[in-house]
Amino acid sequence: MTAAKSAPVTTETVPTPAGDARITLHPAPAPRAVLALGHGAGGGIEARDLAALAAALPARGVSVALVEQPWRVAGRKVAPAPRTLDAGWEPVAGRLAGEGPPLVVGGRSAGARVACRTGAASGAVGVVALAFPLHPPGRPEKSRAQELLGSGLPTLVVQGPADPFGGPAEFPELPDSHELLALPAGNHGFEVPKRAAVGQQELLELIVSAVGDWVLRVV
């Protein structure tokens, strides 16, 4: 049997109330799901975890849409307020939800917060929260747990133990609809120190495998 050939990566601009967003779609040959991922406030879709998911999951039947917020597309350096981030995401998620395969939304850091706030209204069936920023560094009293707990959808949280925005042990008890993957190493960017028991590539493979398994269970 001949393996299905990979479809070419495409880019598309989507108008939103916050400006033009951009989708970079890594399509699966026979998609069972679409995973839309947003970036954080301090970086773009080149983040190591987003890039690893986009490279690996299409072979498992999950198309990956990496979404650049309008402020990044416009070349600005500072992310806007949460309501503007939501406005820049919602039309993209709605467009992807209407294209066929079930949609799972997610992202890293600020992108995870956006997905939690808007996922249920977008028509998505689940949320993947990578490095969810539970609180500002050093400010555990400023918890954002309610955004996560109130996602209204099955939610996977992937968290590194050295994350200054909140390690796995800091998360509250999650409802049955939510699952927390506590990684064996990694900071907020899932960077692994040289002397860690697990290597950088091994950690990324763990993330990719766990996210892929979870998405295919949810859809």
Phi, psi and omega in degrees: 000132181276132179292145179295137180283146178290135175283153181291148175289137181236158174235147182214138175264134181237120177293140176221166177298342180262004185117184182281127170264165181227131176256127168252109187261124173256095191277144171277147179300320178225080190294131171262343181199161171240129176250110179264125186236129175260159182267175179272181181282342183253009182193184184240203185284358177278000179307144189303321182286319178296317180296320180294318179295318180295328181283328190258325191287331177304327178293341178262007178092016179243110172289140181243121178253110177271122189249123176263125180295152181307324181295327176286318179301323181281355178084014179281156187263339187241132179290146179279187181293157181308319182295328178286322175300317179297319181294330179279349183257320190303316179295328179293312179298319179297321178295314181292325180294332183270005186263002174133273183297152177305142182257130168247129180255158179180196180161180178250141176055243180301327177295327176293321178297316179301314181297321178294321183288328191244351189302313184297324181282343186274350185092007178287161179252355179190169181229135172248114183253104180265123179054052180300127182279086187300327178201161173297150180306129179076006182232063183299340179288344179266059187288141174250021185302328184296327176299317180291311182294333182263019182298332179075008182221159169307133188224131174254126176252129179243117191224137177271150183289340181256026182279116180291347176273004178129112176277170182306323183292343182274348184285145177289172175298131184263151176292167182300335180285347184249148179227137180246119174264107178273110182288154180283347180198167175119144177261204183296329177266012184057032175277136183254128176293155186300328184265013179290156181289342179240141180276168182299312181294322178297320179294317179297321178295324176297315179298312181300315181296314182294316180295316178300315178300315184294314180301315182291334174288320185291322183276000000 
